[in-house]
């Protein structure tokens, strides 16, 4: 098992395709949310792609985006075969390691708010629907030593 956080230019074509396929399979097909996943943010210089791979297969992923005054984590996903093994914790821990010196925000699917809370996130606003799925805005403040 291998987990890394890399910019887009460090992804080879096969890995980029595997990431996009995983995101499509879970968010668009499994969760039935047709949306424009390829939003241009994957290519931004400050974006980091967190990949969890096993036997050359992408099993988990998260995207960390530089939003100027905060970091934004999104597209947190595990392949169905990887669920229930605690692997999402490794993906989130690695994503947070990339987020130095600033608060981190995300929009959590409402049933996962407790899981995100275990990483120091708190709910910062009312529940809202995104593609028909309830979400909650959450924030994790930067520790005073990291400022």
PyMOL commands that set and color helices and strands:
alter all, ss='L'
color gray80, all
select helices_A, chain A and resi 8-10+13-30+41-43+80-82+87-98+110-117+144-146
alter helices_A, ss='H'
color red, helices_A
select strands_A, chain A and resi 2-6+48-54+57-66+70-78+103-109+122-123+128-130+133-140
alter strands_A, ss='S'
color yellow, strands_A
deselect
rebuild
show_as cartoon
